[in-house]
Amino acid sequence: MKINLSLSAVVLAATLAGCSVKRGQVSKYVDPNIGTAHSRWFFYTPAAVPYGMAKLAPSTNGHFGNASGWEAVGYDTRQNSIEGFVHFHEWQVGGVSYMPTNGPLKVIPGELEGPNNGYRSKFDRKNQVAQPGYYKVLLDDYGITAELTATKRVGFQRYTFPANASSHIILDIGNKQGESSDVTDASIKMIDDTHFEGFVSTYPKYVNIYDPQGKVNMYFYGELSKKPANVDAFNAGNVKQNMSQATGKGAGLVLNYQTTNNEVVEVKTGLSYTSTANAKANYMAEATGLSFDEAKANAQQVWEQQLAKISVEGTNEQDKTKFYTGLFHALLGRGIASDVNGDYPKHGGQTGRLPSQTDSKLKAEFINTDAIWGGFWNLTQLWALSYPEWYGSFVNTQLQIYKDKGWFSDGVANSEYVSGVGTNFVGLSIAGAYNTGIRNYDIDLAYQAVKANELNYKNRPVGAGKLDTKAFVDYGYVPFFDQTGRDFVTDSTGSNFAGSHTLEYSYSAFAAAQMAKAMGKTADYQQLIKLSNGWRYIFNPKNKLMQPKRANGSFIDKFDPYQPWRGFQEGNAIQYTFYVPQNPAGLVNAIGRDNFNKRLDSIFTVSEKLGFGGGKTIDAFAGINSIYNHGNQPNLHISWMFNFSGKPWLTQKWTRLIGRDFYGTDPIHGYGYGQDEDQGQLGSWYVINALGLFDVKGFTDLRPIIQLGSPLFDKATITLGDGKTLTIETRNNGGENIYVQSATFKGQPLNNCWLYRDELMKGGKLSFTMGNKPNTNWGTKVPPPSAQ
């Protein structure tokens, strides 16, 4: 369960070790530098604890902002200068940058390439260390070593200066960072000789689109280990000497020192999304009297314990690196937004207080989160396996937003709607939590909200997504319309993403139907289960593909199944035809079993040549017009569908090869080539895939199941959410031996390629014997239940 480390125990352990903590047995395999080409703002944040608010990281390009609102920005392995070390890194949230310098004072970051007109510094990656909970780098232009670490809500920075009569620490508060877009207001002031406080307000692009009256505020309270000789203020590049306060856009302070060789100055910064008072309270609760080395030891011990909940054994070191780096990203991706006292940011800069949960084993935090689009094929399955506290926090966060605003938020930044994809799978994910027994919330309220998410449309705000709900409920599918010159249009009459929306809403209606059935809501169940068959309306029996329909019932003309964006969001008809996870058997029968298997197998055969994604093109959307795109959410389940079509050995083959080829261990080839490792989703998929455990249906069944694949490691020991232990062992594994020959569970023969999840979660030993040729008899007689 949730880690509850005694701070004094951590400090004592660090002291006994001389404050030199060796990297742990599993955390040593984490390489935060993997996949750092074209990575998202929140991706590369090594100096953090799991799900921390304080996520410290170097920035190579953060102040340039992000014109598209979501694109790659922050740290890029192809760039060789650092402009600062930033504290806040979340979806649409970024700010509070510090930079140590010396020599002539510069108060703008400067250009990425070209003349040295700002305070940024070149660096050599040979002089960079990135580990879970810690980052270190030498800034070549200044000869300064910068180190970063964190507690949950406090950032620690330590700078080792050379001798210089003009050393500086630049607190750059009032400039945009990453996805945060323009700063609307900012303030920073010295409280006394060694303490400062302030705030920054931003108006991110996705807040502007989806919650126009919203804003994102970040607050901080900082402590210096040494008093500066004097303090200057600046605003938009204009320096005011001997001033200790700055306000407005572009605001910042310069702390000036006369340093001796190897002189160390530390800065500790409490963070909050609600107030400077709470930033100070967070600091006092987590960092009072705590040194940098003690904080680092604490952070790395927490990482070791959380990562070690899943312990794998085997001889392939690269596989372990992929595995634990993926798990690291999964546990890093989303961050808490609530304070130590339970305060959380409400819409429009207000402050709320979370309900007291002192007696709950799954005490919930309020978390910032990108959309859960596709997260039910990775994150929620990992959470439900070993980290139920984070699944519970996700659910509680969404229910709090529902209470505050009347609707779920597809994506959320400080309670502001930041939808992103315009659909909304929150209800499906909550149904999955309910079905797996995670219920540390008001279940009646949860059902009310889940039902509303599927069926209600009156006065539905754009940030709640699914603006075409009325059309789906009325027609049973979403009608397609063309919008010449206007992309991404959805309203109450339909959408130009009608194909993918029909499939997605059918799936989420199925999930809500199962929750309704479990709670005895018979009439609701009947309505929702009928809607779950909406996919049948757009399945064209002639070409055996999903093809959008217009409101008059006709399929769209000039149909190109390879064309992305027309009818299908971030994909095409070839990819989306397999998007019926709630009823795989129904889809197999509609296509024809032989045709289904031949088509899907050939898709993977061809896609293998492109690394199962967009080839070596460095772009998040490199694979959207291909026939399979592992770099994006809509495809993440289909390699597992052979378990439902009578050929489980093909699931064993292709899932193993996707893990081998799509995932890499270097900065550019990490998750495809610059494709979208969306807050740990692709990393989570690797983890559960490597364990050989997956559910195509994302735990939406009334009694969820687990499908079995090809376990990668010789042995995996999993601490389950309730503390029980599941052990997965393989015999004769490795190399070409990727096919299951036989299996046992708790010593009894296991002839199916699936288990009911509640049986698996009781713990025990799951054993596989592997071979280099398919056993075409194993796992074929009793297919997994399809539509329960």
N, C-alpha and C positions, 0 to 999 in steps of 0.2 A: 504494500500500500504506500501511501504518501510518505516521503522522507521527512523525518522530524529530527534533524540533527541538533544536539546541544552545542551552542556556540562555544562554550567553555571547553567541551570535549575536543572540538575541532582545533581550537587554539592550542590546547595542551598537546594534541598529536603533532601539530606543526612545530611546536617548540621542541618536543623530543626529537623530531627529525631535523632539527636545526633549520627549520623553515625551508627545507629543500625536499619537496615532495616528488617522488618518482612517479612517472606516468603509470596509470593503473594497468592491470592485466588486459582489460578490454578497451579502455579509452585510448591506449597507445595505437590502436588501429584506425582511429579517426583522423582523417586528413581534411581539414576545412578548406584546403585549396582546390580540392576536386570540383570541377564544374564552374570555375570562377570566371570563365569567359562569357560575356553577355548574360550575366546573372542579375537577378532582381535585387531591388534595394534592400530587402530584408534577408537576403540569402547569406551573405558573408558577414557573420557577426560572432566571431569566436569567443570574445570576452563577454560571456553571459552564462547564466545558469539555465536549466531547462525551464522554458516558458516564462523567462524573466521579463520584467519591464525594462530593466537596464540591459541594453544590447549594444555593447561598445564595439566599434570596428573602425578601421582606417577607411577613408574615402578618397578615391582617385578622381571622381568626377561628380560628386553629389551636388555641388552648388550650381551646376549647370541646369539642374531641374529635369523635368520630364514632360516633354510636349504632349506625348500621347497619354500620360497619366499613369501608365503601368509598366512601361518598357524597362529594359535593362539599364540600371544606373546604380552608382555607389562605388563598388570596387570591381575592377576588371583586370584580370591577370595580364592583359595585353598593354596595360598602361603602367608607366614607370615613375610616377610621382604621386605623392600623397599631399592632400590639401588640408587634412584635419582628421580628428578622431571624434566621431559622432556618437551620442548617447542613445537616441531614440531611433529605432528601425522597425517599423511595422507597415502593413498595407495602408498606404496613403498618409503615413505618419513619419515624420523625420525632423530632427533638429537638435540643437545644443552641441555645437562643434568647438573643440579646443585644439590649439596648435602651438607647440613650443618652437621658438625660433631664437636667433641671435643676430647681431649686426644691425644694419640700418632697418628701421621699423617699416614694415609693410602691413596694411590692414585689409587687403583684398586677397582672395585665394590665387588669382592669376589664371593664365591660360594653361590648358593641359599640355600643349606643345608650343614651341616657339620661345619668345623672349622671356626672361626671368623677371616678370613684372608683378609677381605676387609673392605671398609667403609660403606657397607650396614648396616641397622639397623632393628631389630625386631620391630613390632608394634602390638597393640591390636585393633581390629576393633571397640571395645567399645569406643575408643578414636579417631575415624575417623568420619568426617562430609563430606558428598558429596552432593552438591546441584547444580542446574543449575547456573553456573557462579562462583562457589566457592568450594574449597576443603581445608580441615584442618586435620592434623594428629599429634599425639605425637610420636616421634621417641624414643622408649624405651631405646635403648643403649646409648643415649646421653642426654635424658631429654630435647630435643629441640622440640618446636612446630613449625611446618611448615604450612604455609597457601599460597594458590594460587588463583589468579583471573586473569582477562584479559580484554583488549579492543580487537578490531578487529585484530590489528597487534602488540600488546605490551603485554608481559607477566609480571605479578607482582608476586613476591615471598616475603613473610615476615616470618622471623625466630625470634622466641623468645628463647633466650639462657639462660641457668643457669650460675651461676658464674663459670668461668673457665679461667685459664691463657692461655689455648691452645685451643681456639675455631677456627674453620675453615669453610670457604665456598669453596667447591671444584667445580670449573667450568670445567667439564669433556667434552671436545669438540671433541676430536679426536677418539672416539670409536664408533663402530656401535651401532645403536639403532633400535630395532624392525625390520621392513621390509627393512631398508635402506641398509643392507649388509655392506661390508667393506668400511671403509673410505679410500679414495685415497689421500687426502690432507686436511690439516687443519691449522689454524693459530689463535692465540689469543694474544692480547697485551693490556697492560694498556696504555691509552692515557694520563691520568693524575692521580691524587690521587684517584678519585672516578668514572672514566669512563673507559670502555674497549670496544674493538670491535674485530671482527674476522669473520671467515667463516669456513665451513666444506663442503667438496666435497665427494660424495658417488657414488657408482656404483651398484645400486640395481640389484638383479637377473633378474627381469623382464625387466629392461632396457637392460641388457646384452643380453637377448633372443630376444627382439622385436625391439630394437633401439640401436645396439651395439656402435655407435659413440656418443651416448648421455651421459649425466651425470646429477646429481642432486646437485645443490649448495644451501646452506643455509647460510644466512648472519645475523649478529646480532650486535647491539650497546647497551651497558648496562650502567646503572647508579647505584651506590651504595649510600645508605643514609648516610653511615659513612665510613670514610677513614680507611682502614686496617692498623694494626701496621706495617706489612710488607707483601710482596708477594713472593711466591715461584713458580717456573715453574716445570712442569713434562712432561715427554714424555716416553710412554711405560713403566710406572712404575718407571722411574729414576727421582729423585727429584733434582733440582738445586736451592739452596737456594738464596734468595734475587735476583731473576730474575723475570722480569715482562713481558716476552714474550716467547711463545712456538710455534713451528711449526711442521708440519708433522703428520703422523699417531700417535694416542695416545696422542696428545697434550692437555695440560690443565694448568690452574693456580690454586693456592691455596691462598685464601685471609685469612690471619691470624689475629685474634682479641684476646684481653684480655677482656672478657665479665664479667659484673656484673650480679647479679641475675635479671632475667626478662628483660635483655637488648634486644632491638629489632634492627635488621638490615634488611633493605628492599633492594631488587634488582629489578629494572625495566629494561626490555629488549625489545628494538625494533627489529622487525624481518623483513626479506625480502628474496625473492628468486633471487634478481637481483644484489644487491651491498650493501656494508656497508654504503655508502652514503644514499641509500634509506632506509636502516634499521634505520639510524639516523633520516631521514626525517619523516618516519612513527612514530617514537618515539616522535619527536617534535610536530607533528600534533595531536597525540592522547593522549599523557601522560604528556606533560609539566605541571608541577605544580600539577599534579593529585596524590592524596594520595592513598594508598592501599584501605582504607575504601571507598573513593569516587569511585574508579574503581569498587569495589565490588558492591556498590549500583547501579552504572550505569549498570553493567552486569546483575544484577538480575532484574532490572526494564525492560531492553530490553527483557529478557526471559519472564517475565510476560506478556508484551504486545504482543509478538509474539505467545506465547502459547494460550493467551486469544482470539486470532482470532477465535478459535473454543471453545466455552464454553458449557460444558455438565452438566446436572443436573440429579441426581438420588440418591438412598439410598445406592447403593453398592460401598463402598469405594475401594475395590480391583479393580473393573472395571475402576474406575477413575485413579487409579495408573497405571494400564496397558495402559490406553488410553494416559495419558499425558507423561508417560515414552516413549511410542512409538513415540509420536509427538516430544518429546525432541530429540530422536535419529534421526528422520527424518530431523530436523533442525540443527543438529550437524554434520551429516555424511560427507559432503563434504566441503572443505574450500577454501577461496579465495587465489589466488596466485599473484594478482596484488597489486601494491603499491598505496599510496594515490595520486600520480601524474599520474597514469595510466600505469606505466611501468609494464611489465609482463615478465616472463622467456621464452625465445625462445630456440629452439633446440641447444644443444651443448654449453650451457653457455652464449649464446647471450641474449641481452635485446631488447624487442620490446615495442611499445607504443600503447595502445588501442585507437581506434578512439574516438574523443570527443563526449560525449553524454549528455552534460549538460542540454539539454532541455527535455530529456526523463524521463518519469515517471518510466520507468523500466531500469534505468541506469545499465548497465551490468558490472559485475566483471569477471575477468578471474579466473576460479576455477580448482582446482585439483580434479580428479574424477576417481574412479574405473569404470569398464565397466557398461553400463546401461542395461546389460543382465537381463531381468525380471523387470526392473524399471518401465516399462509402466503399470504394474499391481499394482503399489503402489506409488512410488515417484512422477512420472509425473502427476498422477491423483490428488495427494495432492497438488503439486505445482500449477496445473491449477485451483484448487478449490480456494485456499486462499493465495498462495505465488507465484504469476506469475513472480515476479522479479527473482526468482531462476531458474525457467524454462527458462526465457530469458537469464540469465547468462550462463546456460548450452549450449543453442543453440549458443550464441555469442562466447563462448569459442571454440566450435567445428568448427565454421566457420572461426575463426581466425587461428586455426591449419590447416584447409583446405587451406586457403590463403598462409600460411607460408610453408606448406609441401606437398600440393597437394592431401591429403587424410584425411578423418576423422580418429580420433584415438578412438579405441574401449575403451581403458582406457588411462588416461594421468597423468603423473607426471612431472610437470614443462615443458610441451610441448613434453616430451619424450613418445614414444609409450610404453605402458605397458599393452598389450592386455588382457592377462589373460585367456579368453575362446576361442579366435580365431575366433569368429563370430563378427558381428558389427551391433548393432541396433540403431546407432546414427541417421541414415536416418529416420527410423520409428519414433523415438522420436521427430525429427524435424517436420515431417509431422503431428504428433499429436499436436505439438505447433501451427503450422500453422492453422490446422483445428479448434482449440479452440480459435483462434483470437489473440494469442501471436505472434506479428510480429515486434518486435523492432530490426530488422536486415534487411539486403538486401535480399528480398525474391527471386529475380532472382538468386543471388549467391547461396542461400539456395537450390533452386530447382536443379540448376546445380550440386551441391555437393550431394544431395540426389540421383539423377539419377546416378551419377558416382559411388556412393556406392553400388548400386544394380547391375549395368551392366558392369562396367569397370574392367578390370583385367590385362592389359598390365603393366608390371613393378610395380605391386602392392606390396608394402612392407609388410613384415610379420606382422608388428605392426598394419596395417590397417585391419587385419583379412580377412575372406572370401577369402582365397587363392584358393578356389574351385569355384569361381564365373564363370569362363569360362565353367567348366563342367556343372554347373546348367543352364546356359544360353543355352548351346548346347543341353543338354539332356532333360531339363525341370525338372530334379531331379539331385541330387548328387549321382554319382555311388559309391558303397561301394568297398573298397579293404582291404584285410588283410595285415598287416605289422608285420610279425612274429618277435618278439623281439623289435619292435618299436611301442610305444604307441603314441597317439595324433598326427598322421601324416595327413596332408592335403596338397594337391598341386593342380595344374591345372586340373588333371585328376579325382580327387575325394577325398574321405576322409574315415578314419575308424570311423568317426562320421557322416556318410552319411545320416542316418535316421533323426537325430535331425537337421542337417544342411538343409536338404530338407524342413522340416517343418518350420524352422525359416526363411529361405530365401523366402519361399512362403508367409509367413505372412508379411515380410518387403516389398516384391514386391507389395503386396496389398496396403500397406500404401503409397508407392511412387506413385502407380497408382491413388489413390484418390487425391493426391497433383497435379499430372499431369492433371487430369480431371478438378480440380478447376481452374487451370491456363491455360486451353485451349490447352494443349499439347496432341492432340488426338492420334497421332501415338504412342507416348510414352505410353499413357494410354493403348492402345490395346496390346502392347508388355508386359507391366508390369502386366496387369490383367490376361493375359494368364499364365505368370509365377506364379501368385498367386495360381494357381490350381495344382502346382507341387506335393502337398500332395497326389493327386489322383493316381499318379504313384506308390507310395509305399504303398498304402492301399491294403492289401490282402483281397479280398472278401471272401476267404474261412475261414480264422480265425478271420476276422473282426478286424485285428490289423495292425498297421504300421510296415512294415517289409522292411528293406533296400534291395535295388536291386543292382545288379552288372551292369557294362556297357553294357553287352549283353542282359539286360532286365529280367534276371532271379532273383527271390528272393533268398536271401542267405539261405544256408542249415544249418543244425544243429542249428536251430533257437530256442533259449530259451527266451521267452518274459520277464522273470524275470531277465535276465542277464544284469547288467549295463556295460557301457563303450563299449560294442561291437555294434557299430552303433549309440549309443546314449550317448551324453556327460552328465555325472553326473546324469544318470538316465537309465531307461529301456523302453522297448516297451509298457508295461502296462501303465506306466506314460505318455509317449509321444504320445500314440494313441489319446489323447484328445487335442493335440496341433494343433488345426485348429481354432484359435480364430477369424480369419477373415471371416469365413463362418460356424458358428455352425450348421445352418440348413442343410448345405451340409453334414457335418459329421454325424448328427443325421440320415439323410436319408440313408447314406451309411451303417451305422451299423444297422439301423432299430430302430424306436422310442422305442418300448417296450424293445428291447434288450439293447439299449443305457441306458435307465432309470434304468433297473434292474442291469446292470453291474456297472454303476457309483454309484448307491445307495449301492450296496453290497461292493464296494470298500471302501466307507466311513464307513459302518457298521463294517467291519473288521479292518480298520485303527483306529477306535476309541479306540480299545483295546491297541494300541501302541501310544496313544496320538497324532495321526495324523502325526507322524514323525518317528523318529528312536528309539522309546521307551525311555528308560532311559540311553542309551549309550551316553557318552559324547564325541561326535565327529561330525564335520561338515558334514561328509558324512554318518552318521549313517543310513539314510533312503533311500539311492540311489537304493537299491535292493528290496525295499518294493513296494507295489502297489500304495501307495500315500505318498508323502514326502513334507509336508508343509515347511520343513526347507530348501528347495532349490527352485530356481526360476521357473523351468518348470511346476510346478503344481499349481501355485498360482491363476489361474483363474478358475479351473475346478469345484469348488464347486458352482460357479455362473452359470454354463451352463444349469442347470435344468430350468432356466427362458426361455431358447430357446427350450426346449424339452417338454413343456406343463405341467411341474410339479414344478412351482415356490415355492411351499411350502417345497420342498426338499432343494432348495437353502436357504430358511429361516432357516430350521432346521440345516443343516450342517455348514453353515457359523457361526451360533450362537455357535454351539458346538466346532468348531475349535478355536474360540476366547476364549472359556471357558477352554479348555483342553490343547491345544498346548502352549498357553501363560501362564506364571506364574508370581509370584511376589517375587521370591527369587533369590539369586545369581546364583544357579545352574539351577533351572528350571525357566528360563526367556523366551527364545525363543527355545522351545524344551529343550533339555538338551545339552548345549554346541554346538548347531547348529548355522548356519552362519547368524547372524544379519548384513547383508552386507550393511554398511553405511546407516542404517536406513530403509532398504527395508521391513523387516518383521514388524518393528514398524509402518511404513506407512500403510501397509496392514491392521493391526489391526485398525488403526484410521478410514480409509475409510469404512472398513467392519462394524465397530461399528456404523457408521453413517447410514449404510444401503444403501450406494451409491457406485456403482462400474461399470466399463465398461470392459467386457471381451475383447473387441477389442482395448483397450488402446487409444481411441480417434482417431483411424485410419480411421473411416468413413468420407465421405465427409461432412455429417452432423452428428456429433457424438451423441451418445445416452448415457443414464445412466440407468443401471438396478437397481431395488430396491430389497432390502433384508429385514432383520429383525433388525430394529434400536434397539440398546442396551439400550439407555438412555431414561428417561422420556422426556427430552427436550435437544436439541442441538441448539445453536445459532451460526451461521457461518457467519463471515465477509468474503464475497466473494472478489475475486481479484479486482473488480472495486469499492469496497466499499459498495455495496448493501448487504442486510441481508437475509439469508435463515434460516428459523426456521423449525426444524423437531421435531414434538411432537408425543408422543405415549399415548394411553389410555389403561388401563388394562394391562400394561406391567409388566415384571419381572417374576421370577420363571420359571414355565413351559409355560408361555404364550408367546411363541416365534413365533407364526404363525399370519400372517396378515389376519384379517377378512374383513377389508375394508379400504379405504384410500380416502383422498381428497387433492387437491392442489389448493390453493387460494380459498378455500370454495366450489370448484366444485368436484363432485365425480370423482375419479380416478380409473378406472377399469383395467388399464394395469399395468404390473409389470415393466414398463419402461417409460422414458420420453426422449424427445429430450433435449440434454444438454443445448442448447441455451435458452430453455424455463425455465429450472431450474435455470440458472444463472441470470435470471431477478430478482430473489429473491421472497420472499413470504413465506407462511406457508404450509408445507407438513405434513399432519396429518395421523396417522395410529391408527386403533383400533386393538388390539391384542387379541389372545385367545390361549387356550392350545390344540386345535385340528385344523388340517389344514382346511382351507376353500378351497376346491378343485375347486371352481368356480372362485375365484378371480384371475385375472391376466392371464387367460388361453385363452381368446378368440382371442386376437390380440397379437401374439408373437412379441418380439423385431425384428426390421429389421435385417436380417442376412447379406448377401453380397449386399451392396448398389451399 
